[in-house]
Protein backbone atom coordinates (compact mmCIF):
# COMPACT_ATOMS: atom_id res chain seq x y z
CA UNK A 1 0.00 0.00 0.00
CA UNK A 2 1.36 3.42 -0.99
CA UNK A 3 1.96 5.89 1.85
CA UNK A 4 -0.63 8.46 0.83
CA UNK A 5 -3.30 5.73 0.61
CA UNK A 6 -3.17 5.57 4.41
CA UNK A 7 -5.38 8.66 4.35
CA UNK A 8 -8.19 7.09 2.29
CA UNK A 9 -11.53 6.14 3.76
CA UNK A 10 -12.94 6.82 7.20
CA UNK A 11 -11.19 4.61 9.76
CA UNK A 12 -12.94 4.68 13.15
CA UNK A 13 -15.50 7.06 11.63
CA UNK A 14 -12.92 9.83 11.08
CA UNK A 15 -13.09 11.57 7.69
CA UNK A 16 -9.51 11.90 6.42
CA UNK A 17 -10.28 13.60 3.06
CA UNK A 18 -8.57 16.85 4.10
CA UNK A 19 -5.38 15.02 5.05
CA UNK A 20 -5.48 13.03 1.80
CA UNK A 21 -5.83 16.27 -0.18
CA UNK A 22 -2.54 17.45 1.34
CA UNK A 23 -0.82 14.05 1.07
CA UNK A 24 -1.52 13.71 -2.66
CA UNK A 25 0.27 16.99 -3.38
CA UNK A 26 3.58 15.77 -1.94
CA UNK A 27 6.51 14.01 -3.54
CA UNK A 28 6.65 10.51 -1.98
CA UNK A 29 9.81 8.44 -1.68
CA UNK A 30 9.28 4.92 -3.04
CA UNK A 31 10.67 1.87 -1.28
CA UNK A 32 12.59 -0.71 -3.33
CA UNK A 33 10.10 -2.89 -5.17
CA UNK A 34 7.24 -0.37 -4.91
CA UNK A 35 5.22 0.15 -8.07
CA UNK A 36 5.56 -0.93 -11.66
CA UNK A 37 5.47 0.97 -14.91
CA UNK A 38 2.37 0.82 -17.11
CA UNK A 39 4.13 2.83 -19.83
CA UNK A 40 7.59 2.74 -21.35
CA UNK A 41 9.94 5.13 -19.50
CA UNK A 42 10.48 8.58 -20.96
CA UNK A 43 13.21 11.18 -20.45
CA UNK A 44 11.87 14.35 -18.83
CA UNK A 45 15.03 16.47 -18.75
CA UNK A 46 18.79 16.44 -19.19
CA UNK A 47 20.64 18.52 -16.63
CA UNK A 48 24.29 19.52 -16.94
CA UNK A 49 25.07 21.22 -13.64
CA UNK A 50 28.24 22.75 -15.12
CA UNK A 51 26.18 24.90 -17.47
CA UNK A 52 22.73 25.37 -15.88
CA UNK A 53 21.57 28.99 -16.05
CA UNK A 54 18.68 28.44 -13.62
CA UNK A 55 17.89 25.53 -11.30
CA UNK A 56 14.30 25.17 -12.59
CA UNK A 57 13.24 22.72 -15.27
CA UNK A 58 9.99 21.77 -16.98
CA UNK A 59 8.75 19.72 -19.92
CA UNK A 60 5.72 17.94 -21.32
CA UNK A 61 5.49 14.16 -21.40
CA UNK A 62 3.12 12.05 -23.50
CA UNK A 63 2.75 8.35 -22.78
CA UNK A 64 0.72 5.49 -24.18
CA UNK A 65 -0.20 2.84 -21.59
CA UNK A 66 1.27 -0.51 -22.62
CA UNK A 67 -0.38 -2.81 -20.08
CA UNK A 68 -3.57 -2.91 -18.01
CA UNK A 69 -3.30 -1.72 -14.42
CA UNK A 70 -4.16 0.93 -11.88
CA UNK A 71 -2.08 4.11 -12.12
CA UNK A 72 -1.42 6.08 -8.94
CA UNK A 73 0.79 8.83 -10.35
CA UNK A 74 4.12 9.57 -12.00
CA UNK A 75 7.24 7.62 -11.01
CA UNK A 76 10.47 9.64 -11.07
CA UNK A 77 14.08 8.52 -11.03
CA UNK A 78 17.36 9.69 -12.45
CA UNK A 79 20.20 8.31 -14.47
CA UNK A 80 23.59 9.95 -14.25
CA UNK A 81 26.92 9.82 -15.99
CA UNK A 82 29.57 10.92 -13.51
CA UNK A 83 32.41 10.58 -16.00
CA UNK A 84 33.19 8.53 -19.10
CA UNK A 85 32.14 4.96 -18.33
CA UNK A 86 30.97 5.74 -14.77
CA UNK A 87 27.19 5.95 -14.39
CA UNK A 88 24.25 4.67 -12.37
CA UNK A 89 20.45 4.70 -12.38
CA UNK A 90 17.82 4.75 -9.65
CA UNK A 91 15.28 3.34 -12.11
CA UNK A 92 12.76 0.62 -11.30
CA UNK A 93 14.87 -2.15 -12.86
CA UNK A 94 18.03 -1.29 -10.93
CA UNK A 95 19.22 -2.30 -7.47
CA UNK A 96 18.14 -0.29 -4.40
CA UNK A 97 20.34 2.79 -3.96
CA UNK A 98 20.49 5.55 -1.38
CA UNK A 99 18.81 8.04 -3.76
CA UNK A 100 15.85 5.85 -4.68
CA UNK A 101 12.79 6.77 -6.72
CA UNK A 102 9.89 9.11 -6.07
CA UNK A 103 6.18 9.24 -6.86
CA UNK A 104 4.11 12.29 -7.68
CA UNK A 105 0.69 10.85 -6.82
CA UNK A 106 -2.65 11.60 -8.40
CA UNK A 107 -5.59 12.40 -6.10
CA UNK A 108 -7.40 9.30 -7.39
CA UNK A 109 -6.13 5.93 -8.54
CA UNK A 110 -6.97 5.63 -12.24
CA UNK A 111 -7.75 2.39 -14.10
CA UNK A 112 -5.74 2.17 -17.32
CA UNK A 113 -5.77 -0.19 -20.26
CA UNK A 114 -3.53 -0.44 -23.32
CA UNK A 115 -4.08 2.61 -25.50
CA UNK A 116 -4.85 4.97 -22.61
CA UNK A 117 -3.02 8.25 -23.23
CA UNK A 118 -1.27 10.07 -20.40
CA UNK A 119 -0.27 13.72 -20.88
CA UNK A 120 1.77 15.39 -18.13
CA UNK A 121 3.18 18.91 -17.84
CA UNK A 122 5.86 18.59 -15.16
CA UNK A 123 7.93 21.38 -13.55
CA UNK A 124 10.44 21.65 -10.74
CA UNK A 125 11.19 25.23 -9.64
CA UNK A 126 13.74 26.08 -6.97
CA UNK A 127 12.06 28.45 -4.50
CA UNK A 128 13.96 29.82 -1.48
CA UNK A 129 15.53 26.59 -0.19
CA UNK A 130 13.68 23.73 -1.89
CA UNK A 131 12.05 22.59 -5.10
CA UNK A 132 8.35 23.17 -5.73
CA UNK A 133 7.01 20.47 -8.05
CA UNK A 134 3.99 21.18 -10.25
CA UNK A 135 2.28 18.52 -12.36
CA UNK A 136 -0.81 18.77 -14.53
CA UNK A 137 -2.04 15.42 -15.80
CA UNK A 138 -4.68 14.20 -18.25
CA UNK A 139 -5.36 10.47 -18.45
CA UNK A 140 -7.51 9.69 -21.49
CA UNK A 141 -8.86 6.14 -21.96
CA UNK A 142 -9.53 4.81 -25.49
CA UNK A 143 -13.26 5.34 -24.81
CA UNK A 144 -14.54 7.75 -22.21
CA UNK A 145 -13.79 11.06 -20.58
CA UNK A 146 -10.29 11.96 -19.42
CA UNK A 147 -9.34 12.28 -15.76
CA UNK A 148 -7.61 15.62 -15.17
CA UNK A 149 -5.50 16.63 -12.18
CA UNK A 150 -3.61 19.83 -11.38
CA UNK A 151 -1.21 19.54 -8.46
CA UNK A 152 1.72 21.20 -6.72
CA UNK A 153 3.84 20.40 -3.69
CA UNK A 154 3.12 23.97 -2.61
CA UNK A 155 -0.41 22.73 -1.79
CA UNK A 156 1.10 20.31 0.74
CA UNK A 157 3.04 23.07 2.50
CA UNK A 158 1.58 24.19 5.79
CA UNK A 159 2.72 27.79 6.08
CA UNK A 160 2.24 30.27 8.88
CA UNK A 161 1.33 33.87 8.11
CA UNK A 162 4.83 34.90 9.16
CA UNK A 163 6.26 32.79 6.32
CA UNK A 164 4.18 34.57 3.67
CA UNK A 165 5.71 37.55 1.87
CA UNK A 166 4.16 40.98 1.80
CA UNK A 167 0.83 42.14 3.31
CA UNK A 168 -0.42 38.59 3.99
CA UNK A 169 2.22 38.20 6.70
CA UNK A 170 0.83 41.24 8.57
CA UNK A 171 -2.81 40.10 8.76
KEKE-3310 file (N, C-alpha, C; in steps of 0.2 Angstrom, whole numbers, plus 5000, padded with zeros to 4 digits):
npx = (5004:5003:5010:5002:4990:4986:4978:4965:4948:4937:4943:4938:4927:4932:4934:4946:4948:4953:4966:4971:4970:4980:4991:4992:4998:5011:5028:5032:5043:5049:5049:5061:5056:5043:5029:5026:5029:5017:5019:5031:5047:5051:5062:5063:5070:5087:5100:5114:5125:5136:5133:5121:5109:5098:5090:5078:5067:5057:5045:5035:5027:5021:5013:5009:4999:5005:5001:4988:4982:4982:4984:4993:5000:5015:5030:5046:5064:5082:5095:5113:5128:5143:5156:5166:5161:5157:5143:5126:5109:5094:5082:5067:5071:5084:5096:5092:5096:5104:5098:5086:5069:5055:5037:5025:5010:4993:4977:4967:4967:4969:4961:4969:4971:4978:4982:4977:4980:4992:4995:5007:5011:5026:5035:5049:5053:5065:5063:5067:5073:5071:5064:5049:5037:5027:5013:5003:4990:4983:4973:4968:4957:4954:4941:4929:4929:4942:4952:4957:4970:4977:4991:5002:5017:5017:5004:5004:5011:5012:5010:5014:5007:5018:5027:5023:5026:5025:5010:5001:5008:5006:4993)
npy = (4994:5011:5025:5037:5032:5028:5038:5037:5034:5031:5028:5022:5030:5043:5056:5057:5065:5078:5077:5068:5076:5085:5076:5070:5079:5079:5075:5058:5047:5031:5015:5001:4990:4995:4998:4998:5000:5006:5011:5014:5020:5037:5051:5065:5077:5083:5087:5097:5101:5109:5119:5125:5138:5142:5134:5128:5117:5111:5101:5093:5078:5064:5049:5032:5020:5004:4992:4984:4991:4999:5015:5026:5038:5048:5040:5044:5045:5045:5045:5045:5051:5051:5052:5048:5032:5029:5027:5028:5022:5026:5019:5009:4996:4994:4990:4993:5009:5023:5035:5032:5031:5042:5046:5056:5058:5055:5062:5053:5035:5028:5018:5010:5005:4996:5008:5019:5036:5046:5062:5074:5089:5094:5102:5108:5119:5129:5136:5148:5138:5125:5113:5116:5106:5105:5097:5094:5084:5073:5059:5049:5038:5025:5025:5036:5049:5060:5059:5072:5081:5094:5098:5103:5103:5114:5115:5106:5111:5118:5133:5146:5163:5171:5166:5170:5181:5199:5209:5199:5193:5201:5201)
npz = (5000:4996:5003:5004:5003:5015:5020:5015:5015:5030:5043:5059:5059:5056:5045:5033:5022:5020:5025:5015:5004:5006:5007:4994:4986:4988:4986:4986:4993:4986:4991:4989:4976:4976:4966:4948:4931:4919:4907:4894:4899:4900:4895:4904:4907:4904:4913:4915:4926:4926:4917:4919:4919:4926:4941:4939:4930:4917:4907:4894:4894:4885:4886:4881:4887:4890:4896:4906:4921:4937:4939:4949:4949:4944:4942:4947:4943:4942:4930:4929:4922:4928:4925:4910:4906:4919:4928:4934:4939:4946:4943:4940:4937:4942:4956:4973:4979:4988:4984:4978:4971:4967:4969:4961:4966:4960:4964:4964:4961:4945:4933:4920:4903:4889:4877:4883:4885:4892:4897:4903:4911:4918:4931:4940:4951:4959:4974:4986:4997:4993:4981:4972:4966:4951:4943:4930:4924:4912:4909:4897:4892:4880:4876:4883:4895:4900:4914:4924:4932:4943:4951:4965:4975:4983:4988:4998:5008:5024:5029:5040:5044:5045:5037:5025:5011:5010:5012:5017:5027:5038:5042)
capx = (5000:5007:5010:4997:4983:4984:4973:4959:4942:4935:4944:4935:4922:4935:4935:4952:4949:4957:4973:4973:4971:4987:4996:4992:5001:5018:5033:5033:5049:5046:5053:5063:5050:5036:5026:5028:5027:5012:5021:5038:5050:5052:5066:5059:5075:5094:5103:5121:5125:5141:5131:5114:5108:5093:5089:5071:5066:5050:5044:5029:5027:5016:5014:5004:4999:5006:4998:4982:4983:4979:4990:4993:5004:5021:5036:5052:5070:5087:5101:5118:5135:5148:5162:5166:5161:5155:5136:5121:5102:5089:5076:5064:5074:5090:5096:5091:5102:5102:5094:5079:5064:5049:5031:5021:5003:4987:4972:4963:4969:4965:4961:4971:4971:4982:4980:4976:4985:4994:4999:5009:5016:5029:5040:5052:5056:5069:5060:5070:5078:5068:5060:5042:5035:5020:5011:4996:4990:4977:4973:4962:4956:4952:4934:4927:4931:4949:4953:4962:4973:4982:4994:5009:5019:5016:4998:5005:5015:5008:5014:5011:5007:5024:5031:5021:5029:5021:5004:4998:5011:5004:4986)
capy = (5000:5017:5029:5042:5029:5028:5043:5035:5031:5034:5023:5023:5035:5049:5058:5059:5068:5084:5075:5065:5081:5087:5070:5069:5085:5079:5070:5053:5042:5025:5009:4996:4986:4998:5001:4995:5005:5004:5014:5014:5026:5043:5056:5072:5082:5082:5093:5098:5106:5114:5125:5127:5145:5142:5128:5126:5114:5109:5099:5090:5071:5060:5042:5027:5014:4997:4986:4985:4991:5005:5021:5030:5044:5048:5038:5048:5043:5048:5042:5050:5049:5055:5053:5043:5025:5029:5030:5023:5024:5024:5017:5003:4989:4994:4989:4999:5014:5028:5040:5029:5034:5046:5046:5061:5054:5058:5062:5047:5030:5028:5012:5011:4999:4998:5013:5025:5041:5050:5069:5077:5095:5093:5107:5108:5126:5130:5142:5149:5133:5119:5113:5116:5102:5106:5093:5094:5077:5071:5052:5048:5031:5024:5027:5039:5055:5060:5061:5078:5083:5099:5098:5106:5102:5120:5114:5102:5115:5121:5139:5151:5169:5175:5164:5173:5188:5205:5211:5193:5191:5206:5201)
capz = (5000:4995:5009:5004:5003:5022:5022:5011:5019:5036:5049:5066:5058:5055:5038:5032:5015:5020:5025:5009:4999:5007:5005:4987:4983:4990:4982:4990:4992:4985:4994:4983:4974:4975:4960:4942:4925:4914:4901:4893:4903:4895:4898:4906:4906:4904:4917:4915:4932:4924:4913:4921:4920:4932:4944:4937:4924:4915:4900:4893:4893:4883:4886:4879:4892:4887:4900:4910:4928:4941:4939:4955:4948:4940:4945:4945:4945:4938:4928:4929:4920:4932:4920:4904:4908:4926:4928:4938:4938:4952:4939:4943:4936:4945:4963:4978:4980:4993:4981:4977:4966:4970:4966:4962:4966:4958:4969:4963:4957:4939:4929:4913:4899:4883:4872:4887:4884:4898:4896:4909:4911:4924:4932:4946:4952:4965:4978:4993:4999:4991:4975:4971:4960:4949:4938:4927:4921:4909:4908:4893:4890:4873:4876:4889:4897:4903:4921:4924:4939:4943:4958:4966:4982:4987:4991:5004:5013:5029:5030:5044:5041:5046:5032:5018:5009:5009:5017:5020:5034:5043:5044)
cpx = (5004:5005:5004:4990:4981:4978:4967:4954:4941:4936:4941:4930:4926:4936:4942:4953:4953:4965:4975:4974:4978:4992:4997:4995:5009:5022:5034:5039:5046:5051:5055:5057:5044:5035:5029:5025:5022:5013:5028:5041:5051:5057:5062:5064:5082:5097:5111:5123:5131:5139:5124:5113:5103:5092:5083:5071:5059:5049:5037:5030:5021:5017:5008:5004:5000:5003:4993:4985:4980:4985:4988:4996:5010:5027:5042:5059:5075:5092:5107:5124:5139:5154:5162:5166:5159:5148:5132:5114:5098:5082:5073:5067:5081:5090:5094:5097:5099:5098:5087:5075:5059:5043:5027:5014:4998:4982:4968:4967:4965:4966:4964:4971:4976:4979:4978:4981:4986:4998:5000:5013:5019:5035:5043:5056:5059:5066:5063:5075:5075:5065:5053:5040:5028:5019:5004:4995:4983:4977:4967:4962:4954:4945:4932:4931:4938:4948:4959:4964:4978:4985:5001:5011:5018:5009:4999:5009:5011:5012:5010:5011:5013:5029:5029:5024:5023:5015:5001:5001:5009:4997:4985)
cpy = (5006:5022:5034:5039:5027:5033:5042:5033:5034:5029:5026:5029:5042:5050:5061:5063:5074:5082:5072:5071:5084:5082:5069:5074:5085:5074:5064:5048:5035:5020:5005:4991:4989:5000:4997:5000:5002:5007:5013:5020:5031:5048:5062:5078:5080:5088:5092:5103:5111:5120:5127:5134:5146:5135:5125:5122:5111:5106:5095:5083:5068:5053:5038:5021:5008:4991:4988:4986:4998:5009:5025:5037:5043:5046:5042:5045:5046:5043:5047:5047:5054:5056:5047:5036:5024:5032:5025:5026:5022:5021:5010:4996:4988:4991:4994:5003:5019:5033:5038:5033:5038:5045:5053:5059:5058:5058:5056:5041:5029:5022:5014:5004:5001:5003:5019:5030:5045:5056:5072:5083:5095:5098:5106:5115:5127:5137:5143:5144:5126:5119:5113:5112:5104:5101:5093:5088:5076:5064:5051:5041:5031:5026:5030:5045:5055:5062:5067:5080:5089:5099:5101:5104:5108:5119:5109:5105:5119:5127:5143:5158:5173:5172:5167:5180:5193:5206:5205:5191:5196:5206:5197)
cpz = (5000:5001:5010:5004:5010:5024:5018:5016:5025:5042:5055:5065:5057:5048:5037:5025:5015:5021:5019:5004:5000:5005:4998:4983:4985:4986:4987:4988:4991:4988:4988:4982:4974:4968:4954:4936:4921:4908:4900:4897:4897:4899:4899:4905:4906:4907:4917:4920:4931:4920:4914:4922:4926:4934:4942:4930:4923:4908:4900:4892:4890:4882:4883:4884:4888:4890:4905:4917:4931:4942:4945:4955:4944:4944:4942:4947:4941:4936:4927:4926:4924:4929:4915:4907:4916:4927:4933:4937:4944:4949:4942:4942:4939:4953:4967:4979:4985:4990:4980:4971:4970:4966:4967:4961:4963:4964:4969:4959:4951:4935:4922:4910:4893:4879:4876:4886:4890:4896:4902:4908:4918:4925:4939:4947:4959:4968:4985:4994:4997:4984:4976:4965:4958:4943:4937:4923:4918:4907:4904:4890:4883:4871:4883:4890:4901:4910:4921:4931:4938:4950:4958:4974:4986:4991:4997:5009:5017:5031:5036:5041:5040:5040:5025:5017:5009:5014:5020:5027:5039:5045:5050)
residu = (UNK:UNK:UNK:UNK:UNK:UNK:UNK:UNK:UNK:UNK:UNK:UNK:UNK:UNK:UNK:UNK:UNK:UNK:UNK:UNK:UNK:UNK:UNK:UNK:UNK:UNK:UNK:UNK:UNK:UNK:UNK:UNK:UNK:UNK:UNK:UNK:UNK:UNK:UNK:UNK:UNK:UNK:UNK:UNK:UNK:UNK:UNK:UNK:UNK:UNK:UNK:UNK:UNK:UNK:UNK:UNK:UNK:UNK:UNK:UNK:UNK:UNK:UNK:UNK:UNK:UNK:UNK:UNK:UNK:UNK:UNK:UNK:UNK:UNK:UNK:UNK:UNK:UNK:UNK:UNK:UNK:UNK:UNK:UNK:UNK:UNK:UNK:UNK:UNK:UNK:UNK:UNK:UNK:UNK:UNK:UNK:UNK:UNK:UNK:UNK:UNK:UNK:UNK:UNK:UNK:UNK:UNK:UNK:UNK:UNK:UNK:UNK:UNK:UNK:UNK:UNK:UNK:UNK:UNK:UNK:UNK:UNK:UNK:UNK:UNK:UNK:UNK:UNK:UNK:UNK:UNK:UNK:UNK:UNK:UNK:UNK:UNK:UNK:UNK:UNK:UNK:UNK:UNK:UNK:UNK:UNK:UNK:UNK:UNK:UNK:UNK:UNK:UNK:UNK:UNK:UNK:UNK:UNK:UNK:UNK:UNK:UNK:UNK:UNK:UNK:UNK:UNK:UNK:UNK:UNK:UNK)
# end
